[in-house]
């Protein structure tokens, strides 16, 4: 099944890259310049509900969504919930007063936004989710990074580095089924090594709100219970990794235990440069935003059949899922990919 997803994803990339080079989905012309806008001069009003004010990836995605939408002549309203689920619901309801054609969101709390999304759907607004996962609430499509592949990639990087022994899995917020796909991907890689006795999972915990405080607490517990005998912390994001690194510093083991993360936050890149975190996964916000806008245009211009054909997979509710692949960032490539390009600034 994973191979089928990957094959369809590769097709998606090829087709969407082609779309980006022609005026049919005219975001960018062959020379790299912005196109004149949506075909037939149509214009739309879209709203983006962003979840947090301090997350690099989230901020950059919002900036690029606004930029690429406005290049098409669309009106783009962006709001930021600052990590407050109730505020996000209120902001979405305010966005709906702007007579939206499309609502984009990355939810703070996937369980809190359902009422607001149903209100949007009832008003005829197309709803789409960026990155995070909703189980049953109504939405038309999702552009994201396959959580199963992310989990596999993290585990494979540790295995490829020759890390054997005691592993701790620190997942994200388990109010969301997304995190179980991370774990499933990790376990599919690790299971043969577990069966052979080379690797032992000594703890698996989930971290509410993906927070460093939760990462610190669980990492400290794992170190205490196992007498500091831990060889790898497979952390679901860079914030959780920050907590694990802090726990290791307390016992003098920083840089001696394999640490994963994702999002390529600046603080994680500093840790990679210092050798206290081994990898992070980069989900390029410009590429994500470009795909969001290109796919959104198919829906806005009544070309849903084309979107159906491009989707990586449909979930069990029939929602189109568009999967992208992350880039592994490590000590060998962080400077070339993130620092030299100005994406991340190191003080």
ROGUPA-546811 format. One record per residue (C-alpha): residue in one letter; chain; x, y, z negated. Coordinates in Angstrom, 3 decimals, decimal comma. Each point is the difference from the previous one (the first is absolute). Layout:
residues N
   rest   kette          X          Y          Z
      a       A          X          Y          Z
...
end
This chain:
residues 347
   rest   kette          X          Y          Z
      x       A      0,000      0,000      0,000
      x       A      2,873      2,383     -0,802
      x       A      1,525     -0,651      3,411
      x       A     -3,306      0,917      1,594
      x       A     -0,115      3,259     -1,974
      x       A      3,585      0,788      0,964
      x       A     -0,646     -0,726      3,657
      x       A     -3,052      2,241      0,003
      x       A      1,974      2,693     -1,849
      x       A      2,706     -0,065      2,661
      x       A     -2,676      0,413      2,643
      x       A     -1,464      2,864     -2,030
      x       A      3,327      1,799     -0,110
      x       A      0,575     -0,372      3,725
      x       A     -3,476      1,216      0,890
      x       A     -0,081      2,842     -2,507
      x       A      3,441      1,175      1,075
      x       A     -1,322      0,050      3,546
      x       A     -3,079      1,906     -1,120
      x       A      2,220      2,553     -1,690
      x       A      1,731      0,681      3,325
      x       A     -3,090      0,667      2,094
      x       A     -2,793      2,493     -0,258
      x       A     -2,635     -2,700     -0,499
      x       A      0,906      0,001     -3,664
      x       A      2,084      3,129      0,583
      x       A      1,982      0,591     -3,167
      x       A      3,376      0,165      1,681
      x       A      1,051      0,270      3,617
      x       A      2,848     -1,942      1,583
      x       A      2,381      2,871     -0,712
      x       A     -0,910     -0,075     -3,683
      x       A     -1,990      3,245      0,012
      x       A     -3,500      0,222     -1,481
      x       A     -2,865     -0,613      2,388
      x       A     -2,681      2,592      0,651
      x       A     -2,493     -1,803     -2,194
      x       A     -2,836     -2,473      0,036
      x       A     -1,289     -1,035      3,455
      x       A     -2,847      2,048      1,472
      x       A      0,743      2,832     -2,400
      x       A     -1,865     -1,625     -2,874
      x       A      0,843      1,197     -3,453
      x       A     -0,772     -1,499     -3,385
      x       A      0,077      0,829     -3,689
      x       A      1,796     -2,442     -2,247
      x       A      0,676     -0,108     -3,713
      x       A      2,910     -1,697     -1,742
      x       A     -0,263     -0,907     -3,671
      x       A      3,526     -0,554     -1,302
      x       A      0,501     -1,721     -3,372
      x       A      3,058      1,560     -1,608
      x       A      2,105      3,129      0,061
      x       A      3,367     -1,504     -0,911
      x       A      0,275     -3,033      2,301
      x       A      2,337      0,697      2,901
      x       A     -1,677     -2,408      2,434
      x       A     -3,491      1,264     -0,796
      x       A      0,983      3,647      0,380
      x       A      1,767     -0,612      3,299
      x       A     -2,877     -2,060      1,397
      x       A     -2,386      2,844     -0,788
      x       A      2,290      2,551      1,618
      x       A      0,338     -2,025      3,184
      x       A     -3,708     -0,845      0,216
      x       A     -0,764      3,719     -0,153
      x       A      2,704      0,819      2,543
      x       A     -0,969     -2,675      2,509
      x       A     -3,714      0,700     -0,361
      x       A      0,460      3,725      0,510
      x       A      2,165     -0,678      3,075
      x       A     -3,137     -1,502      1,510
      x       A     -2,028      3,072     -0,861
      x       A     -1,825     -1,657     -2,878
      x       A     -0,857      1,708     -3,273
      x       A      1,728     -1,827     -2,856
      x       A     -0,868      0,490     -3,680
      x       A      2,422     -1,534     -2,542
      x       A     -0,637     -0,373     -3,736
      x       A      2,153     -1,580     -2,695
      x       A     -1,406     -1,766     -3,052
      x       A      3,191      0,170     -2,100
      x       A     -0,530     -3,598     -1,095
      x       A     -3,473      0,680     -1,433
      x       A     -2,656     -2,416      1,282
      x       A     -2,939      2,160     -1,103
      x       A      1,543      3,040      1,661
      x       A      0,408     -1,965      3,214
      x       A     -3,683     -0,934      0,046
      x       A     -0,949      3,648     -0,568
      x       A      2,407      1,152      2,705
      x       A     -1,397     -2,488      2,501
      x       A     -3,500      1,270     -0,670
      x       A      1,256      3,553      0,596
      x       A      1,686     -1,072      3,232
      x       A     -3,326     -1,369      1,218
      x       A     -1,470      3,513     -0,142
      x       A      2,303      0,899      2,922
      x       A     -2,081     -2,098      2,399
      x       A      2,755     -2,557      0,481
      x       A      0,249     -2,353      2,952
      x       A      2,632     -2,133     -1,741
      x       A      1,054     -0,523     -3,606
      x       A      3,481     -1,386     -0,642
      x       A      1,058     -0,992     -3,475
      x       A      2,579     -1,763     -2,086
      x       A     -1,898     -0,862     -3,194
      x       A      1,268      0,732     -3,494
      x       A     -2,250     -2,740     -1,369
      x       A     -1,552     -2,353      2,514
      x       A     -2,875     -0,730     -2,352
      x       A     -0,932      3,649     -0,540
      x       A     -0,501      1,295      3,547
      x       A     -2,777     -2,323      1,164
      x       A     -2,899      2,376     -0,653
      x       A      1,712      2,867      1,823
      x       A      0,839     -2,207      2,975
      x       A     -3,537     -1,279      0,269
      x       A     -1,199      3,612     -0,049
      x       A      2,366      0,734      2,905
      x       A     -1,224     -2,988      1,992
      x       A     -3,628      0,932     -0,653
      x       A      0,758      3,444      1,440
      x       A      1,395     -1,561      3,176
      x       A      3,661      0,670     -0,810
      x       A      2,610     -2,483      1,200
      x       A      2,050     -1,177     -3,005
      x       A      3,551     -1,315      0,196
      x       A      2,544     -1,072     -2,606
      x       A      3,747      0,634      0,124
      x       A      2,327     -2,498     -1,662
      x       A     -1,989     -1,164     -3,005
      x       A     -2,659     -2,685      0,082
      x       A     -3,731      0,028     -0,641
      x       A     -1,868     -3,279     -0,352
      x       A     -3,623      0,687      0,791
      x       A     -0,637      3,732      0,211
      x       A     -1,072      1,167      3,471
      x       A      2,692      1,204      2,328
      x       A      0,799     -0,403      3,684
      x       A      3,727     -0,664      0,127
      x       A      3,198     -0,077     -2,001
      x       A      3,558      0,820      1,060
      x       A      2,466     -1,540     -2,384
      x       A      2,980     -2,225     -0,538
      x       A     -0,753     -3,710     -0,315
      x       A      0,342     -0,756     -3,715
      x       A      0,786     -3,642      0,708
      x       A      2,933      0,993      2,228
      x       A      1,198      2,501     -2,616
      x       A      0,020     -2,739     -2,633
      x       A      1,824     -2,408      2,302
      x       A      2,557      2,643      0,894
      x       A      0,808      0,791     -3,633
      x       A      0,471     -3,646     -0,914
      x       A      1,964     -0,761      3,152
      x       A      2,427      2,836     -0,680
      x       A      0,705     -1,412     -3,464
      x       A      0,424     -3,545      1,301
      x       A      2,207      1,157      2,871
      x       A      2,198      1,796     -2,527
      x       A      0,605     -3,344     -1,672
      x       A     -1,930      0,858     -3,171
      x       A     -0,883     -3,161     -1,906
      x       A     -1,127     -0,512     -3,573
      x       A     -2,750      1,781     -1,940
      x       A     -2,363      2,270      1,916
      x       A     -2,581      2,449     -1,365
      x       A     -2,882      1,123      2,240
      x       A     -1,364      3,432     -0,894
      x       A     -3,038      0,646      2,166
      x       A     -2,131      3,088      0,453
      x       A     -3,407      0,795     -1,445
      x       A     -2,046     -3,194      0,071
      x       A     -3,307      1,856      0,194
      x       A      0,705     -0,338      3,724
      x       A      0,244     -3,296      1,894
      x       A      2,826      1,541      2,029
      x       A      2,483     -0,919     -2,712
      x       A     -0,810     -3,688      0,253
      x       A      1,025      0,078      3,654
      x       A      3,367      1,429     -1,074
      x       A      0,397     -2,897     -2,400
      x       A     -1,146     -2,587      2,525
      x       A      2,631      1,231      2,448
      x       A      2,710     -0,174     -2,652
      x       A     -0,982     -3,483     -1,123
      x       A     -0,065     -1,397      3,530
      x       A      3,696      0,893      0,253
      x       A      0,949     -1,010     -3,531
      x       A     -1,909     -3,277     -0,354
      x       A      2,616     -2,239      1,695
      x       A      2,664      1,393     -2,349
      x       A     -2,304     -0,443     -2,973
      x       A     -0,638     -3,608      1,020
      x       A      3,730     -0,638      0,267
      x       A      0,646      1,538     -3,424
      x       A      2,169      2,815      1,355
      x       A     -2,477      2,725     -0,973
      x       A     -2,338      0,233     -2,984
      x       A     -2,780      2,569     -0,329
      x       A      0,261      0,842     -3,691
      x       A     -2,621      2,768     -0,004
      x       A     -2,681      1,434      2,291
      x       A     -1,752      3,195     -1,088
      x       A     -2,050      2,738      1,639
      x       A      0,540      3,690     -0,642
      x       A     -2,995      2,300     -0,411
      x       A      0,084      2,968      2,381
      x       A      3,338     -1,297      1,298
      x       A      1,667      2,004     -2,758
      x       A      3,629      0,070     -1,207
      x       A     -1,247     -0,233     -3,580
      x       A     -1,652     -3,326      0,758
      x       A      3,102     -1,158      1,860
      x       A      2,157      0,919     -2,988
      x       A     -2,263     -1,783     -2,479
      x       A     -0,198     -3,247      1,962
      x       A      3,713      0,041      0,881
      x       A      0,950      0,490     -3,647
      x       A     -2,240     -2,910     -0,986
      x       A      1,500     -2,222      2,688
      x       A      3,545      0,809     -1,112
      x       A     -0,825     -0,606     -3,655
      x       A     -1,784     -3,311      0,556
      x       A      2,785     -1,279      2,273
      x       A      2,970      1,302     -2,016
      x       A      0,893      2,402      2,853
      x       A      0,473     -2,956      2,357
      x       A     -1,748      1,493      3,058
      x       A      1,471      0,008      3,500
      x       A     -2,745      1,813      1,945
      x       A     -2,919      2,363     -0,547
      x       A     -2,280     -0,036      3,043
      x       A     -1,749      3,325     -0,584
      x       A     -3,000      0,986      2,102
      x       A      1,013      3,656      0,387
      x       A      2,707      2,491     -0,869
      x       A     -1,767      1,286     -3,114
      x       A     -0,160     -3,490     -1,476
      x       A      3,629     -0,506      1,013
      x       A      0,890      3,173     -1,930
      x       A     -1,398     -1,587     -3,146
      x       A      1,907     -3,235      0,594
      x       A      3,254      1,892      0,544
      x       A     -0,559      1,964     -3,202
      x       A     -0,506     -3,250     -1,920
      x       A      3,212     -1,403      1,461
      x       A      1,934      3,152     -0,918
      x       A     -1,066     -0,454     -3,615
      x       A      1,727     -3,392     -0,141
      x       A      2,971      0,992      2,189
      x       A     -1,017     -2,071      3,042
      x       A     -0,682      2,773      2,519
      x       A      1,338     -0,930      3,422
      x       A      0,331     -3,671     -0,974
      x       A     -3,580     -1,095      0,741
      x       A     -1,621      0,013      3,461
      x       A     -2,776      2,630      0,167
      x       A     -2,564      0,543      2,763
      x       A     -2,443      2,850      0,606
      x       A     -1,965      1,708      2,737
      x       A     -0,873      3,553      1,135
      x       A      3,570      1,352      0,252
      x       A     -0,584      2,649     -2,646
      x       A      2,973      2,332     -0,485
      x       A      0,697     -1,349     -3,480
      x       A      0,205     -3,525      1,451
      x       A      2,477      1,121      2,658
      x       A      2,167      1,490     -2,758
      x       A     -0,085     -3,355     -1,798
      x       A      0,909     -1,837      3,203
      x       A      2,924      2,380      0,532
      x       A      1,116     -0,697     -3,576
      x       A     -0,479     -3,757      0,309
      x       A     -2,723     -0,408     -2,637
      x       A     -2,765     -0,828      2,504
      x       A      0,700     -2,275      2,953
      x       A     -2,763      0,685      2,515
      x       A     -3,083      2,070      0,628
      x       A     -2,430     -0,294      2,899
      x       A     -0,519      3,078      2,149
      x       A     -3,482      0,587      1,395
      x       A      0,703      2,838      2,396
      x       A     -2,700      2,616     -0,693
      x       A      0,271      1,535      3,468
      x       A     -0,577     -3,357      1,691
      x       A     -2,855     -0,785     -2,375
      x       A     -1,669      3,355      0,636
      x       A      0,425     -0,284      3,756
      x       A     -1,722     -3,397      0,004
      x       A     -2,762      1,329     -2,233
      x       A     -0,709      2,886      2,371
      x       A      0,243     -2,120      3,157
      x       A     -2,337     -2,675     -1,327
      x       A     -2,355      2,619     -1,448
      x       A     -0,305      1,564      3,432
      x       A     -1,252     -3,292      1,409
      x       A     -2,804      0,003     -2,554
      x       A     -0,777      3,691      0,392
      x       A     -0,269     -0,285      3,778
      x       A     -2,233     -3,106     -0,082
      x       A      2,722     -2,419      1,067
      x       A     -0,473     -2,459     -2,836
      x       A      0,328     -2,933      2,389
      x       A      3,554      1,117      0,731
      x       A      0,669      0,235     -3,733
      x       A     -1,377     -3,504     -0,482
      x       A      2,466     -1,290      2,596
      x       A      2,945      1,764     -1,612
      x       A     -0,682     -1,049     -3,608
      x       A      2,535     -2,283     -1,631
      x       A     -2,788     -1,944     -1,674
      x       A     -3,495      0,477     -1,382
      x       A     -0,574     -0,569     -3,684
      x       A     -2,835     -2,187     -1,234
      x       A     -2,405      2,942      0,206
      x       A      0,826      0,651      3,653
      x       A      2,095      3,111     -0,658
      x       A      2,841      0,645      2,440
      x       A      3,417     -0,151     -1,654
      x       A      2,998      1,543      1,766
      x       A      3,250     -1,328     -1,474
      x       A      3,416      1,641      0,263
      x       A      3,357     -1,395     -1,090
      x       A      2,225      1,650     -2,630
      x       A      3,748      0,565      0,346
      x       A      2,353     -1,457     -2,619
      x       A      2,153      2,729     -1,522
      x       A      3,211     -1,019     -1,789
      x       A      3,455      1,372     -0,844
      x       A      1,180     -0,552      3,585
      x       A     -2,676      1,997      1,819
      x       A     -1,674      2,428     -2,433
      x       A      2,152      2,917      1,053
      x       A     -0,425     -0,498      3,743
      x       A     -3,772     -0,578     -0,103
      x       A     -1,119      2,325     -2,786
      x       A      2,673      2,480     -1,055
      x       A      1,642      0,991      3,282
      x       A     -3,441      0,434      1,601
      x       A     -1,139      2,297     -2,798
      x       A     -2,856     -2,252     -1,094
      x       A      1,463     -0,308     -3,498
      x       A      2,231      2,584     -1,666
      x       A      2,457     -1,153     -2,652
      x       A      1,151      2,598     -2,510
end
